[in-house]
């Protein structure tokens, strides 16, 4: 497989938009960070710590975060910053544009040697995720998209799938959730495929390689921002568990679950999930 290069991609997207420079820098940052993760994945040498129950973190996470911060903040010093591995502060709340990143989404898979993790970068403007870049350095998959101009996987324009019925659908599930038995209720109604990394699952849905993904478990903005941007750019739909669009760059970065789909299946998925009262 040919390794993606950020320089080659703009020529395949003739539509001009307001985020050309941000997209170029974000792709560069994702590839540079991916090279760091690829080296650790191949050779090891990283240390593992814990941020809480079932929430490991490694020195690879922190080095990746430093690389992203250096590249993105040097290029756009006035933009806000929200990252899983950076201590948060309120400065970002007054910023019109904010980088929302997870330098290594899928740390558990990374540690286990499963190539299902990504560098996830999103740009939110006034709380709306307008651009997303997710990079799997082991599979050489660079997903990138901008709202209103389309979504790409490497140099190929991609869209969400056209599947119209749940019985013919493939839904990507959390490996941890399936291991806990939380997806047994859906077996037989849809094809369930466990995949690591929330951001990677969302990117695969955007590229039409699966039809939907959802979770009833709270997720942080950095887990989902890039994937939400990609799915919307690819023609799909993402909502919270109450059917509302997800706002980003909030003080509370937790979202109480989400539904992401090709759009055609969204209402069917919402009806299949356990009933939830309106906000």
One Martini backbone bead per residue (centre of mass of N, CA, C, O) as a GRO file, in nm:
protein
  279
    1UNK     BB    1   0.096   0.036   0.022
    2UNK     BB    2   0.063   0.368  -0.019
    3UNK     BB    3   0.180   0.633   0.122
    4UNK     BB    4   0.058   0.907   0.234
    5UNK     BB    5   0.038   1.242   0.095
    6UNK     BB    6  -0.035   1.571   0.145
    7UNK     BB    7   0.055   1.694  -0.135
    8UNK     BB    8  -0.144   1.521  -0.328
    9UNK     BB    9  -0.445   1.591  -0.240
   10UNK     BB   10  -0.542   1.878  -0.342
   11UNK     BB   11  -0.558   1.800  -0.652
   12UNK     BB   12  -0.827   1.610  -0.581
   13UNK     BB   13  -0.958   1.901  -0.468
   14UNK     BB   14  -1.095   2.160  -0.644
   15UNK     BB   15  -1.240   2.268  -0.406
   16UNK     BB   16  -1.274   2.553  -0.253
   17UNK     BB   17  -1.187   2.680   0.078
   18UNK     BB   18  -1.146   2.810   0.413
   19UNK     BB   19  -0.938   2.536   0.494
   20UNK     BB   20  -0.670   2.477   0.343
   21UNK     BB   21  -0.442   2.523   0.552
   22UNK     BB   22  -0.550   2.351   0.782
   23UNK     BB   23  -0.555   2.085   0.623
   24UNK     BB   24  -0.256   2.067   0.553
   25UNK     BB   25  -0.145   2.078   0.844
   26UNK     BB   26  -0.309   1.838   0.957
   27UNK     BB   27  -0.190   1.624   0.773
   28UNK     BB   28   0.101   1.663   0.851
   29UNK     BB   29   0.058   1.606   1.155
   30UNK     BB   30  -0.056   1.319   1.129
   31UNK     BB   31   0.189   1.190   0.986
   32UNK     BB   32   0.409   1.263   1.191
   33UNK     BB   33   0.268   1.122   1.431
   34UNK     BB   34   0.240   0.841   1.300
   35UNK     BB   35   0.546   0.781   1.295
   36UNK     BB   36   0.577   0.760   1.596
   37UNK     BB   37   0.372   0.529   1.644
   38UNK     BB   38   0.497   0.324   1.452
   39UNK     BB   39   0.762   0.290   1.605
   40UNK     BB   40   0.638   0.186   1.871
   41UNK     BB   41   0.473  -0.049   1.750
   42UNK     BB   42   0.729  -0.198   1.642
   43UNK     BB   43   0.955  -0.152   1.900
   44UNK     BB   44   0.862  -0.011   2.138
   45UNK     BB   45   0.958   0.152   2.455
   46UNK     BB   46   0.713   0.209   2.617
   47UNK     BB   47   0.513   0.345   2.868
   48UNK     BB   48   0.274   0.245   3.123
   49UNK     BB   49  -0.022   0.392   3.235
   50UNK     BB   50  -0.281   0.554   3.443
   51UNK     BB   51  -0.612   0.742   3.450
   52UNK     BB   52  -0.776   0.481   3.522
   53UNK     BB   53  -1.018   0.280   3.475
   54UNK     BB   54  -0.957   0.150   3.176
   55UNK     BB   55  -0.712   0.399   3.126
   56UNK     BB   56  -0.464   0.411   2.934
   57UNK     BB   57  -0.119   0.536   2.915
   58UNK     BB   58   0.150   0.666   2.715
   59UNK     BB   59   0.439   0.795   2.593
   60UNK     BB   60   0.323   0.808   2.307
   61UNK     BB   61   0.092   1.002   2.363
   62UNK     BB   62   0.270   1.244   2.456
   63UNK     BB   63   0.448   1.271   2.204
   64UNK     BB   64   0.213   1.314   2.008
   65UNK     BB   65   0.104   1.570   2.141
   66UNK     BB   66   0.357   1.745   2.100
   67UNK     BB   67   0.356   1.735   1.792
   68UNK     BB   68   0.081   1.860   1.741
   69UNK     BB   69   0.120   2.122   1.897
   70UNK     BB   70   0.357   2.235   1.742
   71UNK     BB   71   0.228   2.244   1.456
   72UNK     BB   72  -0.056   2.380   1.507
   73UNK     BB   73   0.028   2.627   1.697
   74UNK     BB   74   0.238   2.752   1.511
   75UNK     BB   75   0.034   2.805   1.269
   76UNK     BB   76  -0.216   2.864   1.507
   77UNK     BB   77  -0.196   3.065   1.780
   78UNK     BB   78  -0.519   3.163   1.810
   79UNK     BB   79  -0.608   2.889   1.860
   80UNK     BB   80  -0.756   2.660   2.017
   81UNK     BB   81  -0.719   2.390   2.281
   82UNK     BB   82  -0.804   2.027   2.266
   83UNK     BB   83  -0.675   1.759   2.468
   84UNK     BB   84  -0.630   1.462   2.625
   85UNK     BB   85  -0.298   1.538   2.697
   86UNK     BB   86  -0.401   1.825   2.797
   87UNK     BB   87  -0.437   2.068   3.001
   88UNK     BB   88  -0.709   2.233   3.074
   89UNK     BB   89  -0.868   2.545   2.966
   90UNK     BB   90  -1.069   2.846   2.919
   91UNK     BB   91  -0.956   2.982   2.661
   92UNK     BB   92  -1.114   2.822   2.435
   93UNK     BB   93  -1.409   2.947   2.491
   94UNK     BB   94  -1.317   3.227   2.322
   95UNK     BB   95  -1.283   3.065   2.063
   96UNK     BB   96  -1.374   3.021   1.737
   97UNK     BB   97  -1.119   2.836   1.697
   98UNK     BB   98  -1.065   2.471   1.747
   99UNK     BB   99  -0.859   2.229   1.851
  100UNK     BB  100  -0.943   1.872   1.835
  101UNK     BB  101  -0.757   1.612   2.004
  102UNK     BB  102  -0.617   1.273   1.944
  103UNK     BB  103  -0.307   1.129   1.937
  104UNK     BB  104  -0.439   0.834   2.060
  105UNK     BB  105  -0.688   0.648   1.934
  106UNK     BB  106  -0.647   0.336   2.085
  107UNK     BB  107  -0.453   0.238   2.319
  108UNK     BB  108  -0.533  -0.056   2.372
  109UNK     BB  109  -0.462  -0.156   2.088
  110UNK     BB  110  -0.173  -0.063   2.080
  111UNK     BB  111  -0.077  -0.246   2.317
  112UNK     BB  112  -0.195  -0.522   2.171
  113UNK     BB  113  -0.131  -0.497   1.847
  114UNK     BB  114  -0.375  -0.339   1.720
  115UNK     BB  115  -0.455  -0.173   1.402
  116UNK     BB  116  -0.683   0.034   1.583
  117UNK     BB  117  -0.565   0.344   1.530
  118UNK     BB  118  -0.553   0.713   1.577
  119UNK     BB  119  -0.511   1.024   1.450
  120UNK     BB  120  -0.703   1.303   1.586
  121UNK     BB  121  -0.843   1.582   1.392
  122UNK     BB  122  -1.005   1.894   1.472
  123UNK     BB  123  -1.221   2.164   1.355
  124UNK     BB  124  -1.377   2.422   1.535
  125UNK     BB  125  -1.663   2.643   1.471
  126UNK     BB  126  -1.870   2.753   1.686
  127UNK     BB  127  -1.900   2.426   1.767
  128UNK     BB  128  -1.832   2.327   1.473
  129UNK     BB  129  -1.735   2.055   1.279
  130UNK     BB  130  -1.546   2.134   0.977
  131UNK     BB  131  -1.287   1.941   1.035
  132UNK     BB  132  -1.119   1.623   0.940
  133UNK     BB  133  -0.850   1.403   1.078
  134UNK     BB  134  -0.761   1.055   1.016
  135UNK     BB  135  -0.482   0.834   1.122
  136UNK     BB  136  -0.357   0.520   1.006
  137UNK     BB  137  -0.027   0.413   1.012
  138UNK     BB  138  -0.049   0.100   0.954
  139UNK     BB  139  -0.271   0.129   0.701
  140UNK     BB  140  -0.250   0.396   0.544
  141UNK     BB  141  -0.498   0.592   0.660
  142UNK     BB  142  -0.633   0.895   0.519
  143UNK     BB  143  -0.868   1.092   0.665
  144UNK     BB  144  -1.053   1.362   0.490
  145UNK     BB  145  -1.255   1.663   0.577
  146UNK     BB  146  -1.510   1.902   0.462
  147UNK     BB  147  -1.761   2.088   0.500
  148UNK     BB  148  -1.910   2.083   0.171
  149UNK     BB  149  -1.647   1.908   0.010
  150UNK     BB  150  -1.587   1.636   0.142
  151UNK     BB  151  -1.444   1.299   0.141
  152UNK     BB  152  -1.132   1.123   0.218
  153UNK     BB  153  -0.922   0.843   0.112
  154UNK     BB  154  -0.669   0.975   0.059
  155UNK     BB  155  -0.729   1.018  -0.298
  156UNK     BB  156  -1.033   0.931  -0.233
  157UNK     BB  157  -1.354   0.969  -0.284
  158UNK     BB  158  -1.600   0.955  -0.023
  159UNK     BB  159  -1.890   0.779   0.110
  160UNK     BB  160  -2.151   0.683   0.233
  161UNK     BB  161  -2.368   0.457   0.248
  162UNK     BB  162  -2.686   0.291   0.104
  163UNK     BB  163  -2.811   0.165   0.336
  164UNK     BB  164  -3.171   0.101   0.441
  165UNK     BB  165  -3.141  -0.157   0.635
  166UNK     BB  166  -3.073  -0.328   0.921
  167UNK     BB  167  -3.052  -0.626   0.808
  168UNK     BB  168  -2.806  -0.505   0.602
  169UNK     BB  169  -2.625  -0.411   0.832
  170UNK     BB  170  -2.318  -0.256   0.959
  171UNK     BB  171  -2.201  -0.242   1.296
  172UNK     BB  172  -1.991  -0.064   1.494
  173UNK     BB  173  -1.812  -0.183   1.779
  174UNK     BB  174  -1.703  -0.202   2.082
  175UNK     BB  175  -1.484  -0.406   2.230
  176UNK     BB  176  -1.559  -0.356   2.526
  177UNK     BB  177  -1.869  -0.383   2.499
  178UNK     BB  178  -1.874  -0.673   2.384
  179UNK     BB  179  -1.721  -0.803   2.624
  180UNK     BB  180  -1.968  -0.708   2.825
  181UNK     BB  181  -2.249  -0.764   2.649
  182UNK     BB  182  -2.391  -0.491   2.517
  183UNK     BB  183  -2.461  -0.635   2.210
  184UNK     BB  184  -2.668  -0.875   2.231
  185UNK     BB  185  -2.943  -0.723   2.164
  186UNK     BB  186  -2.846  -0.688   1.838
  187UNK     BB  187  -2.833  -0.964   1.767
  188UNK     BB  188  -2.995  -1.040   1.450
  189UNK     BB  189  -3.053  -0.733   1.348
  190UNK     BB  190  -2.742  -0.701   1.312
  191UNK     BB  191  -2.420  -0.648   1.209
  192UNK     BB  192  -2.151  -0.708   1.426
  193UNK     BB  193  -1.837  -0.505   1.450
  194UNK     BB  194  -1.549  -0.508   1.605
  195UNK     BB  195  -1.376  -0.197   1.700
  196UNK     BB  196  -1.128   0.012   1.747
  197UNK     BB  197  -1.179   0.315   1.806
  198UNK     BB  198  -1.386   0.570   1.762
  199UNK     BB  199  -1.255   0.734   1.530
  200UNK     BB  200  -1.229   0.489   1.339
  201UNK     BB  201  -1.522   0.415   1.311
  202UNK     BB  202  -1.616   0.684   1.193
  203UNK     BB  203  -1.432   0.677   0.942
  204UNK     BB  204  -1.552   0.414   0.819
  205UNK     BB  205  -1.833   0.530   0.779
  206UNK     BB  206  -1.752   0.765   0.594
  207UNK     BB  207  -1.619   0.544   0.377
  208UNK     BB  208  -1.839   0.295   0.358
  209UNK     BB  209  -1.737   0.032   0.552
  210UNK     BB  210  -1.994   0.119   0.707
  211UNK     BB  211  -2.316   0.224   0.845
  212UNK     BB  212  -2.252   0.229   1.167
  213UNK     BB  213  -2.249   0.390   1.500
  214UNK     BB  214  -2.267   0.334   1.865
  215UNK     BB  215  -2.333   0.480   2.201
  216UNK     BB  216  -2.412   0.481   2.568
  217UNK     BB  217  -2.134   0.598   2.622
  218UNK     BB  218  -1.945   0.828   2.728
  219UNK     BB  219  -1.782   1.097   2.547
  220UNK     BB  220  -1.530   1.277   2.424
  221UNK     BB  221  -1.455   1.514   2.202
  222UNK     BB  222  -1.180   1.381   2.103
  223UNK     BB  223  -1.314   1.110   2.006
  224UNK     BB  224  -1.538   1.255   1.777
  225UNK     BB  225  -1.477   1.512   1.605
  226UNK     BB  226  -1.346   1.402   1.346
  227UNK     BB  227  -1.572   1.197   1.273
  228UNK     BB  228  -1.803   1.394   1.246
  229UNK     BB  229  -1.681   1.559   1.016
  230UNK     BB  230  -1.655   1.323   0.815
  231UNK     BB  231  -1.952   1.230   0.798
  232UNK     BB  232  -2.069   1.497   0.704
  233UNK     BB  233  -1.887   1.523   0.449
  234UNK     BB  234  -2.007   1.225   0.344
  235UNK     BB  235  -2.342   1.242   0.416
  236UNK     BB  236  -2.407   1.208   0.709
  237UNK     BB  237  -2.499   1.130   1.060
  238UNK     BB  238  -2.494   1.309   1.386
  239UNK     BB  239  -2.597   1.233   1.724
  240UNK     BB  240  -2.735   1.229   1.997
  241UNK     BB  241  -2.959   1.052   2.208
  242UNK     BB  242  -3.181   1.302   2.124
  243UNK     BB  243  -3.125   1.401   1.812
  244UNK     BB  244  -2.887   1.602   1.842
  245UNK     BB  245  -2.657   1.802   1.776
  246UNK     BB  246  -2.314   1.831   1.834
  247UNK     BB  247  -2.140   2.020   2.055
  248UNK     BB  248  -1.845   2.214   2.076
  249UNK     BB  249  -1.649   2.363   2.301
  250UNK     BB  250  -1.708   2.287   2.594
  251UNK     BB  251  -1.675   2.269   2.920
  252UNK     BB  252  -1.819   1.997   2.888
  253UNK     BB  253  -1.670   1.718   2.712
  254UNK     BB  254  -1.916   1.539   2.756
  255UNK     BB  255  -2.093   1.276   2.582
  256UNK     BB  256  -2.400   1.081   2.608
  257UNK     BB  257  -2.350   0.972   2.346
  258UNK     BB  258  -2.420   0.820   2.010
  259UNK     BB  259  -2.522   0.862   1.658
  260UNK     BB  260  -2.390   0.701   1.358
  261UNK     BB  261  -2.458   0.753   1.001
  262UNK     BB  262  -2.580   0.746   0.665
  263UNK     BB  263  -2.897   0.841   0.745
  264UNK     BB  264  -3.100   0.614   0.661
  265UNK     BB  265  -3.068   0.466   0.967
  266UNK     BB  266  -3.127   0.659   1.202
  267UNK     BB  267  -3.423   0.611   1.292
  268UNK     BB  268  -3.391   0.305   1.335
  269UNK     BB  269  -3.176   0.323   1.556
  270UNK     BB  270  -3.335   0.494   1.760
  271UNK     BB  271  -3.561   0.275   1.797
  272UNK     BB  272  -3.363   0.041   1.900
  273UNK     BB  273  -3.300   0.194   2.131
  274UNK     BB  274  -3.325   0.280   2.428
  275UNK     BB  275  -3.529   0.459   2.594
  276UNK     BB  276  -3.538   0.827   2.598
  277UNK     BB  277  -3.568   1.103   2.737
  278UNK     BB  278  -3.604   1.410   2.710
  279UNK     BB  279  -3.442   1.705   2.796
   0.00000   0.00000   0.00000
